Amino acid sequence: MKILDFRSDTVTRPSAEMRQAILTAAVGDDVFGDDPTVIELEQYVADLLGKEAGLYVPSGTMGNQICLKAHSQPGWELLCDRECHVVNYEVAGPAVHSGLLVNLITTKYGMITADIVRRSIRPKNVHCPLTKMVALENTHNHHGGTILPHDEILEVRKVCDEFDLIFHLDGARIWNAHVATGIALPELTDPFDSVSVCLSKGLGAPIGSVLAASADFITRCRRERKLFGGGMRQVGILAAAGLYALKNNIPRLADDHANAKFLAEGLAEFETFDIPMDRVQTNIVLANIVSDSSAEDVLAEMKQVGVLAVPFGPKQIRMVTHLDASRADCQEALERMKTVIN
Ligand SMILES: *Cc1c(COP(=O)(O)O)cnc(C)c1O
């Protein structure tokens, strides 16, 4: 039985064409700045996002944490959505690496509004931490791949300018926001001082993230990357996969989005599930379990029939569509699930 894997868009495997790009990549020692393929990738992403410079890093986690560290001083306060990746899935990074105080904000679908930012800034007196940074995530993973409203992001930028706040974007899935909204990538990233994007999610590269920002800031990040142990040598073999992914796999994310809708509509027909349809905006489907079963029970039943997903809390599961999951696979998953779940 073929395993149908919807745990994440990170489970894709490099295609034959991508492996060919890896095989033929020109390489050099990237810590010396000598790897032509890494240099090409960094400039390619910077140009794509309308920023001055880029920096290749091994993971999105390292990318976010390098940015936070290069921007900040210990004791500064960072405003984040309560469900964000930077705080919930990066092993206390903001506290450990940067000594940041995090103010977790409850939001609708991941958007910290300009009004909330304004009201969260602490008074400047001897007692208070300095509120200095805001981080957003677009699309927002834990809210179900939701797209942040661009007009509101522009309003947050104005508040950042007024109060001298640094604005960071965890853009692991910014590609999905771009494809779903039709808003150009540089427009989506323009309000932010720094952006981290993933190549190993929907784009299908085996590894890697890229930071994009001003040239000065990227120089600081390069030093932090070495401190994090993220300086790599002939890493052009991986950067080549990233370039291939960027040049070939962005428009097809629309297929993942259509497949997620299809999957969500199919899951909505099960008595076991309630699907928050308004959150199905990109390639992620959250399914709330309304029967007596737990997420673990439901996942075990799905696993019996070769369909994989992950728990998102005790009564919720997440399924993610991706490059290696076709429409037929989604259809097949629903049919198999019907044999074990009501
Ligand atoms: C996957 C992801 C990251 C980075 O994850 P790594 O596994 O460290 O590459 C960052 N932010 C979001 C929103 C993500 O989904």
The ligand as an SDF file (V2000), in Angstrom:
LIG
                    3D

 15 15  0  0  0  0  0  0  0  0999 V2000
    8.7790   25.2060    8.9450 C   0  0  0  0  0  0  0  0  0  0  0  0
    8.6840   26.5590    9.4710 C   0  0  0  0  0  0  0  0  0  0  0  0
    9.8170   27.2650    9.8840 C   0  0  0  0  0  0  0  0  0  0  0  0
   11.2240   26.7070    9.8330 C   0  0  0  0  0  0  0  0  0  0  0  0
   11.3360   25.3910   10.1060 O   0  0  0  0  0  0  0  0  0  0  0  0
   12.6730   24.5280    9.9410 P   0  0  0  0  0  0  0  0  0  0  0  0
   12.1430   23.1690   10.1020 O   0  0  0  0  0  0  0  0  0  0  0  0
   13.5710   24.9690   11.0230 O   0  0  0  0  0  0  0  0  0  0  0  0
   13.2470   24.7940    8.5960 O   0  0  0  0  0  0  0  0  0  0  0  0
    9.6460   28.5460   10.3360 C   0  0  0  0  0  0  0  0  0  0  0  0
    8.4390   29.1030   10.3890 N   0  0  0  0  0  0  0  0  0  0  0  0
    7.3280   28.4740    9.9880 C   0  0  0  0  0  0  0  0  0  0  0  0
    6.0180   29.1770   10.0200 C   0  0  0  0  0  0  0  0  0  0  0  0
    7.4110   27.1760    9.5290 C   0  0  0  0  0  0  0  0  0  0  0  0
    6.2940   26.5430    9.1430 O   0  0  0  0  0  0  0  0  0  0  0  0
  1  2  1  0
  2  3  1  0
  2 14  2  0
  3  4  1  0
  3 10  2  0
  4  5  1  0
  5  6  1  0
  6  7  2  0
  6  8  1  0
  6  9  1  0
 10 11  1  0
 11 12  2  0
 12 13  1  0
 12 14  1  0
 14 15  1  0
M  END
$$$$
